[in-house]
Amino acid sequence: MAKQKNIITEFRNYPLRVEFPILLLTGNQWWISDVPSANLHFHNCLEIGLCHEGEGTLIIQKESRHFSAGDITIIARNIPHTTYSAPGTQSLWTYLFVDPQELLDPLTGGYAKQTSELLRKINSAFLIPAGHSPSVSFYFNQICYSIQEKPSNHHLKVRSDFLSLLIDAVNFLPKQEAAPETLDSASTLSIVPALEYIKQNYMTTFSMDYLAELCGLSPTHFRRIFNLAMGRSPLEYLNTVRINKACYLLRSTENSILNISEDVGFHSISSFNRYFSRMIGMSPREYRCCDSQDERLQKSKIMKFNGWMEAER
């Protein structure tokens, strides 16, 4: 009997700007081919896609769904999926990658409970067929316009339009069969509890063995699966998260580099400087002195290779 081929689920990370955590991917580089990917993948953030032209297949975990022009897909982080076009064709897409909690916090501080409930409901994957929710399409296009054209107060407009999009998408959700929220613990996605814990507790001290325990895995098996899914060890990933947060603090506060290193979880300034320089390509002081955010992003090397910045061929 032939040995069953292992299916690898790939992690795709998008390093969103902490102060405005939404990324627009659009243009002619986003024609999706008709070649099915050998692997499913999942993201570190919410993905919202709009199909402009063409049709094809969206696979969410083990379920296949047909898509066509005008459809909108909403896929929460950590849900494995892939997309490919109908045979002999290509489909054109625009994508938004978002950290909903961080994007909405400045807008909904007084409505934290309601926002949390909204985000809990959207923690799934579903497809909205063309014409079934015109308001979701409208807000999606408004967000894309604001990000590209940057009208006055565009950050505020993007946040308010995104909140409206989520509210209307949730109203549509009961008509769909939501994807399971609990991921298959036998797959590489068994590391999701560790990813969630790191996201919330990166600034504290904890062992890699504790992360393995959270995932219900032996330390050796946990490290092997983590490396397979993330392309790096658990400790390297933790330090990447810490450095990413340090980048935000360096450009948004006047805190000393020493204080920032401690705030993100490093216990020695030498370790912080070493990891920062290796991941970013410059020292914390040089990063803070860069003339602009665009210059920082151009020079930064942090996890760029993980996220697709154009369609897979």
Kinemage of the C-alpha trace (Angstrom):
@kinemage 1
@onewidth
@group {chain A} dominant
@subgroup {mainchain}
@vectorlist {calphas} color= white
{ca met a 1} P 0.000 0.000 0.000
{ca ala a 2} L 1.417 3.371 -1.049
{ca lys a 3} L 2.307 5.724 1.749
{ca gln a 4} L -0.103 8.659 2.003
{ca lys a 5} L 1.456 11.963 1.047
{ca asn a 6} L 1.768 14.448 3.883
{ca ile a 7} L -0.134 17.692 3.338
{ca ile a 8} L 1.836 20.683 4.539
{ca thr a 9} L -0.147 23.685 5.752
{ca glu a 10} L 1.917 26.823 5.210
{ca phe a 11} L 1.953 29.915 7.415
{ca arg a 12} L 1.857 33.250 5.560
{ca asn a 13} L 2.728 36.251 7.704
{ca tyr a 14} L 1.971 39.853 6.765
{ca pro a 15} L 3.893 42.384 8.907
{ca leu a 16} L 1.145 44.994 9.262
{ca arg a 17} L 1.935 48.477 10.503
{ca val a 18} L 1.079 48.487 14.176
{ca glu a 19} L -0.366 52.013 14.136
{ca phe a 20} L -2.544 51.294 11.048
{ca pro a 21} L -2.712 47.493 10.662
{ca ile a 22} L -4.340 47.061 7.263
{ca leu a 23} L -2.644 46.120 3.992
{ca leu a 24} L -4.108 46.498 0.482
{ca leu a 25} L -2.934 44.126 -2.261
{ca thr a 26} L -4.377 44.984 -5.664
{ca gly a 27} L -3.455 45.464 -9.320
{ca asn a 28} L -2.565 43.320 -12.311
{ca gln a 29} L -0.192 41.146 -10.275
{ca trp a 30} L -3.257 39.620 -8.596
{ca trp a 31} L -4.452 37.418 -11.449
{ca ile a 32} L -4.851 33.996 -9.807
{ca ser a 33} L -3.826 31.033 -11.979
{ca asp a 34} L -5.749 27.823 -12.591
{ca val a 35} L -3.029 25.682 -11.007
{ca pro a 36} L -4.190 24.350 -7.624
{ca ser a 37} L -1.596 24.864 -4.904
{ca ala a 38} L -0.104 21.700 -3.468
{ca asn a 39} L -0.607 23.129 0.032
{ca leu a 40} L -3.226 25.020 1.968
{ca his a 41} L -2.036 28.122 3.825
{ca phe a 42} L -3.188 30.305 6.690
{ca his a 43} L -2.471 33.888 7.732
{ca asn a 44} L -1.622 35.832 10.866
{ca cys a 45} L -4.518 38.212 10.175
{ca leu a 46} L -8.009 38.487 8.693
{ca glu a 47} L -8.181 38.245 4.891
{ca ile a 48} L -10.969 39.864 2.850
{ca gly a 49} L -10.940 39.305 -0.912
{ca leu a 50} L -13.030 40.645 -3.805
{ca cys a 51} L -13.089 38.773 -7.123
{ca his a 52} L -13.288 41.279 -9.999
{ca glu a 53} L -13.199 38.888 -12.964
{ca gly a 54} L -13.308 35.154 -13.593
{ca glu a 55} L -14.366 32.175 -11.538
{ca gly a 56} L -12.837 29.193 -9.804
{ca thr a 57} L -12.586 27.266 -6.563
{ca leu a 58} L -12.022 28.364 -2.977
{ca ile a 59} L -10.973 25.579 -0.607
{ca ile a 60} L -11.521 26.227 3.100
{ca gln a 61} L -10.011 23.393 5.126
{ca lys a 62} L -11.599 20.330 3.455
{ca glu a 63} L -14.564 22.098 1.842
{ca ser a 64} L -14.617 23.371 -1.774
{ca arg a 65} L -16.727 26.352 -2.824
{ca his a 66} L -17.230 27.882 -6.258
{ca phe a 67} L -16.531 31.609 -6.664
{ca ser a 68} L -17.272 34.033 -9.491
{ca ala a 69} L -16.932 37.738 -10.275
{ca gly a 70} L -18.343 39.994 -7.567
{ca asp a 71} L -18.024 37.455 -4.766
{ca ile a 72} L -16.374 38.478 -1.492
{ca thr a 73} L -14.468 36.066 0.725
{ca ile a 74} L -13.809 36.630 4.423
{ca ile a 75} L -11.313 34.288 6.081
{ca ala a 76} L -10.216 34.672 9.688
{ca arg a 77} L -6.619 34.134 10.719
{ca asn a 78} L -5.411 30.589 11.313
{ca ile a 79} L -7.970 29.007 8.934
{ca pro a 80} L -6.304 26.952 6.162
{ca his a 81} L -7.420 27.722 2.616
{ca thr a 82} L -6.347 28.215 -0.993
{ca thr a 83} L -7.809 29.667 -4.203
{ca tyr a 84} L -7.418 28.725 -7.875
{ca ser a 85} L -9.217 29.701 -11.075
{ca ala a 86} L -11.306 27.600 -13.469
{ca pro a 87} L -9.256 25.499 -15.929
{ca gly a 88} L -7.670 27.561 -18.682
{ca thr a 89} L -8.565 30.906 -17.063
{ca gln a 90} L -7.334 33.417 -14.515
{ca ser a 91} L -9.340 35.391 -11.959
{ca leu a 92} L -8.516 38.924 -10.810
{ca trp a 93} L -8.641 39.745 -7.102
{ca thr a 94} L -8.104 42.539 -4.602
{ca tyr a 95} L -7.204 41.612 -1.030
{ca leu a 96} L -7.232 43.356 2.335
{ca phe a 97} L -5.197 41.888 5.208
{ca val a 98} L -6.245 43.295 8.574
{ca asp a 99} L -5.715 42.981 12.307
{ca pro a 100} L -9.335 43.851 13.212
{ca gln a 101} L -8.812 44.323 16.950
{ca glu a 102} L -5.870 46.691 16.577
{ca leu a 103} L -7.478 48.618 13.704
{ca leu a 104} L -10.746 49.175 15.558
{ca asp a 105} L -9.413 49.851 19.071
{ca pro a 106} L -8.869 53.608 18.508
{ca leu a 107} L -12.399 53.905 17.135
{ca thr a 108} L -14.388 51.672 19.499
{ca gly a 109} L -12.699 52.101 22.873
{ca gly a 110} L -16.038 52.842 24.533
{ca tyr a 111} L -17.672 49.829 22.888
{ca ala a 112} L -15.069 47.178 23.703
{ca lys a 113} L -17.643 44.536 24.671
{ca gln a 114} L -19.689 44.985 21.497
{ca thr a 115} L -16.571 44.987 19.331
{ca ser a 116} L -15.262 41.799 20.942
{ca glu a 117} L -18.558 40.058 20.272
{ca leu a 118} L -18.490 41.240 16.664
{ca leu a 119} L -14.965 39.920 16.161
{ca arg a 120} L -15.855 36.613 17.809
{ca lys a 121} L -18.647 36.120 15.282
{ca ile a 122} L -16.383 36.963 12.355
{ca asn a 123} L -13.826 34.359 13.502
{ca ser a 124} L -14.785 32.004 10.673
{ca ala a 125} L -14.550 31.689 6.902
{ca phe a 126} L -17.331 32.315 4.420
{ca leu a 127} L -18.170 33.571 0.938
{ca ile a 128} L -20.692 36.299 0.140
{ca pro a 129} L -22.029 35.807 -3.415
{ca ala a 130} L -22.176 38.803 -5.739
{ca gly a 131} L -25.229 40.981 -5.112
{ca his a 132} L -26.188 39.316 -1.826
{ca ser a 133} L -24.727 42.087 0.328
{ca pro a 134} L -24.114 45.270 -1.717
{ca ser a 135} L -23.148 47.204 1.409
{ca val a 136} L -20.184 44.898 2.123
{ca ser a 137} L -18.917 45.448 -1.435
{ca phe a 138} L -19.466 49.184 -1.063
{ca tyr a 139} L -17.460 49.454 2.155
{ca phe a 140} L -14.723 47.201 0.754
{ca asn a 141} L -14.306 49.531 -2.241
{ca gln a 142} L -14.423 52.616 -0.014
{ca ile a 143} L -11.602 51.216 2.122
{ca cys a 144} L -9.496 50.458 -0.956
{ca tyr a 145} L -10.074 53.959 -2.306
{ca ser a 146} L -9.110 55.601 0.998
{ca ile a 147} L -5.920 53.552 1.315
{ca gln a 148} L -4.864 54.351 -2.256
{ca glu a 149} L -5.921 57.999 -2.530
{ca lys a 150} L -5.380 59.038 1.118
{ca pro a 151} L -8.097 61.710 1.396
{ca ser a 152} L -8.278 63.917 4.462
{ca asn a 153} L -8.637 61.862 7.670
{ca his a 154} L -8.339 58.637 5.665
{ca his a 155} L -7.210 56.609 8.687
{ca leu a 156} L -10.448 57.470 10.496
{ca lys a 157} L -12.515 56.786 7.381
{ca val a 158} L -10.894 53.385 6.830
{ca arg a 159} L -11.580 52.411 10.440
{ca ser a 160} L -15.233 53.503 10.314
{ca asp a 161} L -15.826 51.848 6.920
{ca phe a 162} L -14.167 48.649 8.137
{ca leu a 163} L -16.415 48.568 11.206
{ca ser a 164} L -19.469 49.033 8.959
{ca leu a 165} L -18.220 46.249 6.677
{ca leu a 166} L -17.888 43.823 9.596
{ca ile a 167} L -21.330 44.682 10.980
{ca asp a 168} L -22.986 44.026 7.615
{ca ala a 169} L -20.903 40.887 7.008
{ca val a 170} L -21.970 39.459 10.372
{ca asn a 171} L -25.590 40.155 9.451
{ca phe a 172} L -25.033 37.976 6.390
{ca leu a 173} L -23.192 35.245 8.305
{ca pro a 174} L -26.265 33.288 9.571
{ca lys a 175} L -27.137 32.505 5.941
{ca gln a 176} L -23.842 30.697 5.548
{ca glu a 177} L -22.444 27.584 7.154
{ca ala a 178} L -19.449 28.948 9.012
{ca ala a 179} L -16.177 27.062 8.884
{ca pro a 180} L -15.323 25.232 12.127
{ca glu a 181} L -13.553 27.407 14.640
{ca thr a 182} L -11.598 24.497 16.121
{ca leu a 183} L -8.701 23.472 13.887
{ca asp a 184} L -7.541 19.906 13.353
{ca ser a 185} L -5.134 19.129 16.179
{ca ala a 186} L -3.544 16.352 14.126
{ca ser a 187} L -2.333 18.801 11.467
{ca thr a 188} L 0.399 21.370 11.592
{ca leu a 189} L -2.246 23.822 12.823
{ca ser a 190} L -2.011 22.153 16.225
{ca ile a 191} L 0.479 24.940 16.980
{ca val a 192} L -2.266 27.584 16.861
{ca pro a 193} L -2.606 27.739 20.697
{ca ala a 194} L 1.099 28.616 20.834
{ca leu a 195} L 0.686 31.352 18.212
{ca glu a 196} L -2.226 32.840 20.131
{ca tyr a 197} L -0.336 32.704 23.430
{ca ile a 198} L 2.734 34.379 21.930
{ca lys a 199} L 0.569 37.141 20.441
{ca gln a 200} L -0.907 37.964 23.854
{ca asn a 201} L 2.111 37.283 26.113
{ca tyr a 202} L 5.253 38.018 24.055
{ca met a 203} L 6.472 40.479 26.698
{ca thr a 204} L 6.514 37.901 29.501
{ca thr a 205} L 8.858 35.019 30.277
{ca phe a 206} L 7.738 31.490 29.459
{ca ser a 207} L 9.393 28.304 28.257
{ca met a 208} L 9.046 26.623 24.881
{ca asp a 209} L 8.040 23.493 26.787
{ca tyr a 210} L 5.056 25.441 28.163
{ca leu a 211} L 3.982 26.275 24.590
{ca ala a 212} L 4.240 22.592 23.711
{ca glu a 213} L 2.033 21.770 26.689
{ca leu a 214} L -0.576 24.302 25.529
{ca cys a 215} L -0.688 22.506 22.172
{ca gly a 216} L -0.905 19.052 23.738
{ca leu a 217} L 2.363 17.981 22.126
{ca ser a 218} L 5.674 16.677 23.377
{ca pro a 219} L 8.445 19.338 23.258
{ca thr a 220} L 10.263 17.482 20.464
{ca his a 221} L 7.138 16.994 18.332
{ca phe a 222} L 6.069 20.592 18.966
{ca arg a 223} L 9.404 21.991 17.764
{ca arg a 224} L 9.328 19.812 14.662
{ca ile a 225} L 5.792 20.852 13.684
{ca phe a 226} L 6.458 24.497 14.511
{ca asn a 227} L 9.545 24.562 12.298
{ca leu a 228} L 7.622 22.848 9.506
{ca ala a 229} L 4.713 25.305 9.590
{ca met a 230} L 6.535 28.534 10.422
{ca gly a 231} L 9.921 28.046 8.836
{ca arg a 232} L 11.633 28.925 12.107
{ca ser a 233} L 11.906 27.696 15.679
{ca pro a 234} L 9.404 28.757 18.376
{ca leu a 235} L 12.048 30.961 20.010
{ca glu a 236} L 12.940 32.636 16.722
{ca tyr a 237} L 9.261 33.339 16.071
{ca leu a 238} L 8.800 34.759 19.588
{ca asn a 239} L 11.750 37.088 19.087
{ca thr a 240} L 10.363 38.153 15.707
{ca val a 241} L 7.094 39.173 17.363
{ca arg a 242} L 9.028 41.070 20.034
{ca ile a 243} L 11.154 42.903 17.486
{ca asn a 244} L 8.100 43.818 15.431
{ca lys a 245} L 6.551 45.426 18.526
{ca ala a 246} L 9.843 47.167 19.301
{ca cys a 247} L 9.753 48.725 15.819
{ca tyr a 248} L 6.400 50.286 16.646
{ca leu a 249} L 7.612 51.624 20.001
{ca leu a 250} L 10.768 53.061 18.459
{ca arg a 251} L 8.830 55.095 15.912
{ca ser a 252} L 5.817 56.021 18.062
{ca thr a 253} L 7.355 56.851 21.471
{ca glu a 254} L 10.360 58.611 22.946
{ca asn a 255} L 11.059 55.765 25.369
{ca ser a 256} L 14.687 54.814 25.729
{ca ile a 257} L 15.973 51.846 23.766
{ca leu a 258} L 16.722 50.100 27.051
{ca asn a 259} L 13.142 50.541 28.276
{ca ile a 260} L 11.737 49.380 24.946
{ca ser a 261} L 13.897 46.257 25.012
{ca glu a 262} L 12.540 45.416 28.469
{ca asp a 263} L 8.953 46.255 27.505
{ca val a 264} L 8.978 43.724 24.664
{ca gly a 265} L 10.483 40.948 26.759
{ca phe a 266} L 14.277 41.090 26.386
{ca his a 267} L 16.283 40.863 29.593
{ca ser a 268} L 19.508 42.318 28.224
{ca ile a 269} L 20.123 45.225 25.885
{ca ser a 270} L 22.879 43.288 24.118
{ca ser a 271} L 20.468 40.464 23.178
{ca phe a 272} L 17.905 42.992 21.996
{ca asn a 273} L 20.430 44.844 19.836
{ca arg a 274} L 21.727 41.593 18.369
{ca tyr a 275} L 18.295 40.230 17.414
{ca phe a 276} L 17.107 43.619 16.164
{ca ser a 277} L 20.098 44.110 13.863
{ca arg a 278} L 19.858 40.567 12.533
{ca met a 279} L 16.135 40.802 11.748
{ca ile a 280} L 15.823 44.423 10.646
{ca gly a 281} L 19.211 44.996 9.053
{ca met a 282} L 20.068 48.044 11.157
{ca ser a 283} L 20.464 48.935 14.828
{ca pro a 284} L 17.506 50.203 16.912
{ca arg a 285} L 19.076 53.662 16.952
{ca glu a 286} L 19.483 53.687 13.154
{ca tyr a 287} L 15.902 52.493 12.729
{ca arg a 288} L 14.581 55.263 14.974
{ca cys a 289} L 16.530 57.858 12.976
{ca cys a 290} L 15.177 56.801 9.544
{ca asp a 291} L 13.546 59.727 7.773
{ca ser a 292} L 10.223 58.045 7.034
{ca gln a 293} L 8.093 54.976 7.627
{ca asp a 294} L 8.499 53.994 3.966
{ca glu a 295} L 12.272 54.055 4.369
{ca arg a 296} L 11.977 51.824 7.434
{ca leu a 297} L 9.792 49.320 5.586
{ca gln a 298} L 12.110 49.278 2.569
{ca lys a 299} L 15.116 48.532 4.757
{ca ser a 300} L 13.382 46.114 7.078
{ca lys a 301} L 13.849 42.386 6.484
{ca ile a 302} L 11.417 41.191 9.113
{ca met a 303} L 9.406 38.205 7.857
{ca lys a 304} L 8.904 39.743 4.397
{ca phe a 305} L 9.362 36.403 2.700
{ca asn a 306} L 6.356 34.833 4.375
{ca gly a 307} L 3.519 36.841 2.814
{ca trp a 308} L 2.713 36.743 -0.895
{ca met a 309} L 2.977 40.287 -2.249
{ca glu a 310} L 1.791 39.080 -5.647
{ca ala a 311} L -0.219 36.072 -6.797
{ca glu a 312} L 1.377 32.640 -6.666
{ca arg a 313} L 2.249 31.289 -10.124
